[in-house]
Amino acid sequence: MKNKKKMLIITIVSIITILAVVITAIIIFNNSKTKKEEKREIFTLIYKDEENYYYADEKEKIYTFTGYKKIGEFKNGLAIASKEIDKERQYAIIDKNEKQIVKFGTYDDIDTTGNDKYYQVKKDSLYGIIDEKGDIILPIEYDKISTYDQLDIFYVEKDDKYYYLSENGKVICETEKKGYFNNSISYSLRINSSYDYLIKIDNNYYNAKTGDVIFKDRERINFEYNILFENNKVSIYDKNLKLKEELKDQNVLDIKIEKTDSNYIILIETIKKDNNTTYQKYRIYDEELKLKKEVDDINIKYATYVKCTEEYFYIIESDGKTSGDMKTRTTLFNKDLKEWAREGSVSSYCHVNSKNEIIFLDNDYKANKVYFYNTKGEKVATIENHGVGTAYICGDYIALGNVKDKNYSIYKQNGELVATGAKYKEVLTNKIIALERITSKENSVIFENGKEIKLNNYDWNLYGETIIAINLSEKKVKTYDKQGNLKNEFSDITGIDKCESTYITSNRYVLLKSKGKIISFDTVNNKKVFEFEKDSTSGDYAVQGNYARSGVYIIELEDGFYNFEGKKLLDKKK
């Protein structure tokens, strides 16, 4: 009996323990998910008159603030506000519901800093720092305080002495330079897989968090990925900042460091030769800074890394002669550093099709030809009489601009001609290309899937995921998705003889503006929802602001503010 009771107790305890673990895991998951999904609240000033400030959130709710002298920009839901109280200008920090996080009169002045988390406050001619909750970070005892961007570092002056402080008030270092807030604080160094910021003062580099001296007596350091260039010498440090390797090259004038999508680090050095000329060499390292490949050729005048994809990158080596005599070598590397190369190209373009395959364009100005290569280095096509001025990618298609007549031709990546005699308009994304055909006076759009839509006499542009095309002579508006499928067609645009501008918000509302009318279309419900006509008694109106960029979709007209469905949100005072 005792054993059964004991087993029952153990079972109950076990169940409770398991439930506690599960519940804790769920809470942690939900909290992390909420934190991950948390986004910045949209809260935008839309209007100000003599008495009031009017703000709107992304749900179109209007907030009115009355009796304030000034309200600053809301950041992280808070703003600095000032009022005339007892004939004095007083300051506070408020939220959108006018709750005072820091009450009026607490400080003589409140100001923003370079860091959104902090505010600078003033009391009796001395300065301190508070956070968003109003808690004091640095006491109010300094003659001057400066901050730097979003870093938790402060430069302070006190009793004719000058310091850099961490956010907890710890002295990182002291400097003799008054008002010296050096931009070199933006340097970052990778230490133990994280990045720490350094401050350079009097040729010493300090860790901005700990105050430790990292490098002493260094006039100039260029560094990234712990590869340092100092005193014409390149040094490589491990993650604990221990010297791993010093490169033997002497007279290094400069270095460039690039990181590929496949996480290789390319170090390109410019080296001075005995006759005072220069050449470049490059090394390719893995993430642990182990050397994987080295190319050292005194004939390389320029070595250039070109980003391609996660699978491929390439380096162009040039001897630096004039374009007609220039000798170049373009080497394509895959993520395993397998390579193929070709000689003699003047310029190259790397293009990626929808299957993540690379097609190289080798542009030969002298022969006025363009060669297409596949990833194996095999020539798959030759385009005659077409020296390339510019090349653009569009899915499985390439637009080549001719050097001579500036016209464009569209090719498949096997060299097959799709369209020619085209005046290139613009590549709106890497999936869409726009053409204005000169010979037939046709406008068209070609998509990555090869679909072509003809938009003769249409003026059009891309907004988010939607193309808006307008034909004023036929009084039509069409919208397409990015695959070229027709989404909507509207014909009720009478009164718009010249479309001055178009907008689209949240991929839903299309707004057309002309001198005498504004029309809004709902592309979800496929209907016109709002039309505003000029009132002859009130004079010309103007769409003075479109707040779509901030996430608040409001139209500002002469008499007030409207949403895109035509609902008036706020009157303007006459």
Summary of the structure (lengths in Angstrom):
residues: 574
radius of gyration: 31.9
end to end distance: 89.6
largest distance: 100.4
contacts: 1669
relative contact order: 0.05
helix: 8%
strand: 52%
